[in-house]
Amino acid sequence: MYFGGWDGRDRMKDIDTKKCPVYMLTGEYDWSNTPAMSQATCDKIPGGKHQAMKGLGHFPATENPKVFVGY
């Protein structure tokens, strides 16, 4: 489901983060979209920012809302 269909990875370099800032958050324990995968995507976006959320997984807002809000 996550890896099929349209693939826009070759367009990441064209995102203008001055017009549309990109901030990516990934749960430390997210197995379907790991922090390494998110960082690799972010590295292709000039000016993009990524942060792994410690102690959280794929659904951080429901897993631990108090910790999630801090991000």
N, C-alpha and C positions, 0 to 999 in steps of 0.2 A: 504494500500500500504506500509506504513512504518513498520508495525508491523507483517506482515505475512512472511512466507517463512523461510529461514535459520536464525538461532539464534546462534550467537557466544558469547553470554554473559559469558558462562562457560569457554571460552578460554582467556578472558581478562587478567587474572593473569599471563599468559604465555608470554605476550608481553615483549620483552627485550628493554626497552627504552634507554639503552646504545647503542644499535645497531640501533634502530629506534625510535627517540624521538617522543612523542605524545603531541601535543598542540591542544587543543580544544577551539574553540570560538563559543559562542552561543549568539544570539540576546536576549536582555532582554525581548522583546515582542514576541518572537517566540513561538507560541502556539502548533506547531506540534512537536517541539523538544525543550522543555522548558529548561532553565538553570538548574533546579533541575534534569531533566532527564539526561542532559549531565554530570552534576557533579556526579550523581550516577554511570554512566558508567566510568568516569574518576577515581573515587575512587577504581575501580576494577583493574586499570592498575598501577602497582607499578612504581612510577616516572612520571606518567602522569600529565599534567597540563591543567587546565580549567580556562577560564575567561568569564564571562558574559559581553557582550558589551552593555553599557548603552545607552538607547534611540534608539536601533536598533531592527529589527525584523528578519524574516526568510531570507530575501535577502539584507543583509546589504551593500554589494558592490554597489547595485543599488539604495537603499533607501537613503543613505547618504554617498557617496564615501569619502568625506573629513574626516568624523568621522571614517569610517571603516579603512582607511589607517593608522590612529593612533594606531590601534591594531596590 
